[in-house]
């Protein structure tokens, strides 16, 4: 007999209760989480209020609204539910280090040798139930020797095997009872109310060690985690309970229903291994140093940083990761925490590139009555692959020089970002558009690479400064005026180059280009300005002259 003990935690309302935790006002209203499957919107999760009004999981949304007119629906977030389950997995680590997700809405915990730490198995399950109540979650539990048996008890304990046909349910009923069955009034028409189902807390969901056979025998066939069509075939043959299968010859079952049925039986009974493989914990990069006496000078803090940085960077290098953001936590003697955070333009594990950024932020730390502990954390990391330049000596030198220039630019972006923020530093990349203001795109310098190769040259010169078109007071004719008024000044044309006709992108409705086709002119004025004027031929607006830019 195996000494393993497996706990299955099933959260049947995970999707709905995740939303209720974020919006508590939804708790008193019928709520359903919907998802699209096979071009149909179905209910994937619901709360107790909606379930009490007859809505069930897997029901089409239109039927759910017809049954419950006040039903509120939210689109399912698979990523959000997965992250929520990961947080529950960390919570379940208090009971055992062997915790793994299961089916997207459940956890499986290997409790072997851990239950006595909580006063026994029943006391442990009571702690689980109390924690889930505090978290606002509904949970069903099953505890057995095998993973399959625990899964079955969590979902089917206390549920009787249903009949495949309506007539089979009264096979053993008395003849007089059957004769009166058609005369009974339905409960909605004044008959007797249906009996309430047994509450989940009243059902025994713990299979004592070595009693897996007796615990699974009365459960429905679906408790073996079978495919729906296999379970339906078994039910048509009269095999509705797990106990009906346990006495059948395995060879005959495998020939008719496949080896999957026999495998599920062996896994549930413990004949086939089914280990619990916990998910790997995410990498966490943090180092700290406790000081014998509180410090308060910036030089002392930087001396501590010089000791912590090599250790942090070595851990990053061993994992092939580079830090994007680094936080320095200074724990003061009055239990307050001062924190500063810096970002790098490129992920790196080089301490010499991180130290200047942290040194710029040291002045923001208020030492108070002294700092007695320093902690350095890489809050954001990315994979980093080292590049080794091989080949001819001249090519290697050129590649190393180019890489050094790139690192110098990244260090400059990092220093500027420490003062004004990395999001405020931008670079331009060419874009595929003949519209002047769309010929480039703005990108964050810290999250983009410089453009390689020469910048695409336009057919005609473009102004250094460009703004939204400003009206020019002149005659509304396509002929370039000799004199015009712009920004409250009267200007006289000296010379001009043009026109350059640019048509709008007909496949886009750009509000800035509803003036139709434009004729651009590079115009020199007598006072030394070089302006970029254009004549708009109308479109959906009145024709006229505008100024859009200025050359240096």
Secondary structure, 3 states (H helix, E strand, C coil): CCCCCEEEEECCCHHHHHHHHHCHHHHHCCEEEEEECCCCEEEEEECHHHHHCCCCCCCEHHHHHHHCCCCEEEECCHHHHHHHHHHHHHHHCCCCCCEEEECCCEEEEECCCCHHHHCCHHHHHHHHHHHHHHHCCCCEEEEECCHHHHHHHHHHCCCCCCCCCHHHHHCCCCHHHHHHHCCCCCHHHCCCCCCCCCCHHHCCCECCCCCHHHHHHCCEHHHHCCCHHHHHHHHHCCCCEHHHHHCCCHHHHHHHHCHHHHHHHHHHHCCCCCCCCCCCCCCCCEEEEEEEEEECCHHHHHHHHHHHHHHHHHHHHHCCEEEEEEEEEEEECCCCEEEEEEEEEEEECCHHHHHHHHHHHHHHCCCCCCEEEEEEEEEEEEECCCCCCCCCHHHHHHHHHHHHHHHHHHHHHHHHHHHHCHHHCEEEEECCCCCHHHCEEEEEHHHCCCCCCCCCCCCCCCCCEEEEEEEEECCCCCCCCCEEEECCEEEEEEEEEEEEEECCCCCCCCHHHCCCCEEEEEEEECCCCEEEEEEECCCCCCCEEEEEEECC
